[in-house]
Each structure stands twice: as C-alpha cells, then as structure tokens.
Amino acid sequence: MDAEKHEIAERLAGHIASASAYRSRENEDAEWKRDRHALRAWQSARLARTHQDLLASERYQPAAAFFLEELYGPKDFGERDTALERVQPMLSRFLPRSALETICKAIELDALSESLDAAMVDALRAAGKATAIDESAYAAAYRTVGQRRQRNRQIALIRQVGEPLDELTHHPMIRGMLRLMGGPARAVGLGALHAFLVHGFEAFAHMQGADEFLERIVSREQALSDRLLNGETEPFGPQNPSA
C-alpha cells in the first residue's frame, strides 16, 4: 500500500472507530439511547419538512429517502458498524485511492454527525428539553453547541460524497457486481452493509444526475445552519421550499 493510501486508510479506521464509539454509548445508557433517538427522529422530521419537494419528486424521492432513513433516521447502525470494521482492511488494500477517499469521507460524515448529535443531546438535556424538542429548543441547543467550522464541514461533505457516488452510477458493471454480492455478503454477516450500499447506489442511479439534488440540499442546509448560529428569530423559515 502506497503512502497516500495508507494515510487514507488510517483516517478511515479512525472515523469508523469514532462513529462506533458514539453509538456504543446507547448500549451502556438507556436514557441516552432514548434521548439520542428522540433527537434523530426530530431531525429526520425537520429534514422531511425542509426538503418536502424532493420527497414528492418522482426523480429525487429515492435519494431523499435514503438521506432521511439511512443517514439521519433513528435506527440501530450497530450491525453496519461491525461489518465496516471487518472489511475496512480489505477495502483499504484493494480499492483505488479515489474510491477509498470517497468511502473515507462518507464515514467521516457519519462520525461527525454522531459527534455533533452527542453535543446536541447534552445541550438539550441541560435545558430539560431532551424529550420535548421543538424548534425553539433545538435552535437554542444548536447555538449552545456552536462549532460553526464543524457544521460547515458536515454540510460540505454531503456534496463531496454525493458527487463521486453519482459518478459511479454511470458504470453499469458496478451495479451488476453489487447485486451479485448480495448472497455472499449475507452469508458472511455483511448483509446490513451490503443493503446500505445497494440502497444508496440505486437511489442515486434513479436520479440520472445528482447535481441539482445536491445543490438544493447543500444550499438549504448551509443557509439554515447560518441562520441558527446567527441567532435569527425564525431560522426555520417557510416549510414549503421552492428552490
């Protein structure tokens, strides 16, 4: 493995460990699990409102649902984490640098989201709002957590992961290989990871071009983050976006 791939592999391993560590807290603290799932459910519902036009679009609905269900939904990712830890050395060895970098950024996005969500749960708990989240409580916790640079990085990673994934969907051989891998993946305990990959690939392939989809999500999420951190009175704005 060359030096550049080795550096990417080390970052990937670190992001996998970080995301897994945040999620493992659920197994140790039932109240934390309750509060974290409450936050993720609220955020998923907020995303559905903000991007309701994408969810209503025949072209963009599968990709929008993928973001809500597989990246921000209140579900258990433990099986997927375990699978990633198992296959990470193989991915690092056999994938080309560009593909390995894309996976690394996807897991960085996952780990960063977990880190920011953990800080949000702590802020909501301190305010006595962990199980009674509304727009006002969420906005206050968001400003308490701050971390503008990390928030901006989280949003930028959406595009940095989405663009190469969109490029991969233009190669029919990759889709065929993913489908053929289903049985072997389930046989060795990698079914959850395989399902995640297939879901994302098929959702992006369905769009036949992700530029507009990514631009809408990134621009809206960046604008909302800026409004929240700047302390605007009504940061969530209209609930029926047209752009």
C-alpha positions in Angstrom: 0.0 0.0 0.0 1.5 3.4 -1.0 1.9 6.2 1.5 -1.2 8.1 0.3 -3.5 5.1 0.5 -2.0 4.3 3.9 -2.9 7.8 5.2 -6.5 7.5 3.8 -6.8 4.0 5.4 -5.7 5.4 8.8 -8.3 8.2 8.6 -11.0 5.7 7.6 -10.2 3.5 10.5 -10.3 6.4 12.9 -13.7 7.6 11.6 -15.1 4.1 11.8 -13.9 3.8 15.4 -15.2 7.3 16.3 -18.7 6.7 14.9 -18.9 3.3 16.6 -17.8 4.7 20.0 -20.5 7.3 20.0 -23.2 4.7 19.1 -21.9 2.2 21.7 -23.0 4.6 24.4 -26.5 3.5 23.7 -25.7 0.0 25.0 -24.5 1.5 28.2 -27.1 4.1 28.9 -30.8 3.5 28.2 -31.7 7.2 28.8 -29.0 8.3 26.4 -30.4 6.0 23.8 -33.9 7.4 24.3 -32.7 11.0 24.0 -30.4 10.4 21.0 -33.2 8.6 19.2 -35.6 11.5 20.1 -33.1 14.0 18.6 -32.6 11.9 15.4 -36.4 11.5 14.9 -36.9 15.2 15.3 -34.1 16.0 12.9 -35.4 13.5 10.4 -38.9 15.1 10.5 -37.3 18.5 10.1 -35.4 17.4 7.1 -38.6 15.9 5.6 -40.2 19.4 6.0 -37.3 21.3 4.6 -36.9 19.0 1.6 -40.5 18.0 1.1 -40.4 18.9 -2.6 -37.5 16.4 -3.1 -39.5 13.7 -1.3 -42.5 14.5 -3.5 -40.4 14.3 -6.7 -40.5 11.1 -8.7 -36.9 11.7 -9.7 -35.5 12.6 -6.3 -37.6 10.7 -3.8 -35.4 7.6 -3.5 -32.3 9.6 -2.8 -34.1 12.0 -0.4 -35.5 8.9 1.5 -32.0 7.4 1.6 -30.7 10.5 3.3 -33.5 10.6 5.8 -33.7 6.8 6.6 -30.0 5.7 6.3 -28.1 8.7 7.3 -30.3 10.6 9.8 -33.0 8.2 10.8 -33.4 6.9 14.4 -32.3 3.4 13.7 -29.6 1.0 15.0 -26.5 1.0 12.9 -24.6 -1.5 15.1 -24.6 -4.3 12.5 -23.4 -2.0 9.8 -20.6 -0.7 12.0 -19.4 -4.2 12.8 -19.4 -5.1 9.1 -17.4 -1.9 8.3 -14.8 -2.7 10.9 -14.4 -6.2 9.4 -14.0 -5.2 5.8 -12.0 -2.0 6.3 -8.6 -3.6 5.9 -9.7 -5.3 2.7 -11.2 -2.1 1.3 -8.0 -0.2 2.1 -5.9 -2.8 0.3 -7.9 -3.4 -2.8 -9.8 -0.2 -3.6 -8.2 2.6 -5.8 -7.4 5.8 -3.9 -10.3 7.7 -5.3 -12.9 5.1 -4.2 -11.2 4.7 -0.8 -11.2 8.5 -0.3 -15.0 8.7 -1.1 -15.7 5.9 1.5 -13.5 7.7 4.0 -15.4 11.0 3.6 -18.8 9.1 3.9 -17.7 7.6 7.2 -16.2 11.0 8.3 -19.7 12.5 7.7 -21.2 9.7 9.8 -18.7 10.2 12.6 -19.0 14.0 12.5 -22.8 13.8 12.6 -22.6 11.5 15.6 -20.2 13.9 17.4 -22.5 16.9 16.8 -25.6 14.9 17.7 -24.0 13.9 21.0 -23.2 17.5 21.8 -26.8 18.4 20.9 -28.2 15.7 23.2 -26.1 17.1 26.1 -27.3 20.7 25.4 -30.9 19.6 25.2 -30.6 17.6 28.4 -29.0 20.6 30.2 -32.0 22.7 29.1 -34.5 20.0 30.2 -35.7 19.6 26.6 -34.2 16.2 25.6 -37.7 14.6 25.3 -39.6 17.7 24.5 -37.8 19.1 21.4 -39.4 21.9 19.4 -37.9 24.5 17.1 -37.1 26.9 19.9 -35.4 24.3 22.0 -33.5 22.9 19.0 -32.3 26.3 17.9 -31.1 27.2 21.4 -29.2 23.9 21.7 -27.7 24.4 18.2 -26.3 27.8 19.3 -25.0 26.4 22.6 -23.1 23.7 20.7 -21.8 26.1 18.1 -18.9 24.6 16.2 -19.5 26.5 13.0 -16.4 25.1 11.3 -17.6 21.5 12.0 -21.1 22.3 10.9 -19.8 23.7 7.6 -17.6 20.7 7.2 -20.6 18.4 7.8 -22.6 20.1 5.1 -19.7 20.3 2.6 -19.2 16.5 3.0 -22.7 15.9 1.6 -21.5 17.2 -1.8 -18.0 15.6 -1.5 -19.6 12.2 -1.0 -22.6 12.6 -3.3 -20.7 13.7 -6.4 -18.4 10.7 -6.7 -21.2 8.4 -5.8 -23.2 9.9 -8.7 -20.2 9.3 -11.0 -20.1 5.6 -10.0 -23.7 5.1 -11.0 -22.8 5.7 -14.7 -20.9 2.4 -14.7 -23.4 -0.5 -15.2 -20.8 -3.1 -14.3 -20.7 -1.7 -10.7 -24.4 -2.1 -10.3 -24.2 -5.7 -11.5 -21.4 -6.5 -9.2 -23.3 -5.0 -6.2 -26.3 -7.2 -6.9 -24.3 -10.3 -7.3 -22.6 -9.7 -4.0 -25.8 -9.9 -2.1 -25.9 -13.6 -1.3 -22.2 -13.9 -0.4 -22.4 -10.8 1.8 -25.3 -12.1 3.8 -23.6 -15.5 4.1 -20.6 -13.9 5.9 -22.6 -11.5 8.0 -22.3 -8.4 5.8 -25.9 -8.2 4.8 -26.6 -4.8 6.5 -23.6 -3.2 4.9 -24.4 -4.6 1.5 -28.1 -3.4 1.8 -26.9 0.1 2.7 -24.5 0.3 -0.3 -27.2 -1.0 -2.7 -29.8 1.4 -1.3 -27.5 4.4 -1.8 -26.3 3.3 -5.2 -29.8 2.6 -6.6 -31.2 5.8 -5.2 -28.5 7.9 -6.9 -28.8 5.9 -10.1 -32.5 6.6 -10.2 -31.9 10.4 -10.4 -29.8 10.1 -13.6 -27.8 13.1 -12.4 -27.4 14.4 -8.9 -26.2 18.0 -9.4 -29.5 19.7 -8.7 -30.4 17.4 -5.9 -27.1 18.0 -4.1 -27.2 21.7 -4.7 -30.7 22.0 -3.2 -29.7 20.1 -0.1 -26.4 21.7 0.5 -27.6 25.3 -0.1 -30.7 24.8 2.1 -28.8 23.2 5.0 -26.0 25.8 4.9 -28.5 28.6 4.9 -30.4 27.1 7.8 -27.1 26.4 9.8 -26.1 30.1 9.3 -29.5 31.3 10.4 -29.4 29.2 13.5 -25.9 30.1 14.5 -26.5 33.8 13.8 -29.5 33.7 16.2 -32.2 34.7 13.7 -35.7 34.9 15.2 -37.3 32.5 12.8 -34.4 30.4 11.5 -36.6 27.6 10.1 -38.5 29.9 7.8 -41.1 28.7 5.3 -41.9 25.0 5.3 -42.6 24.7 1.6 -39.3 25.5 -0.3 -39.5 26.2 -4.0 -35.8 26.1 -4.8 
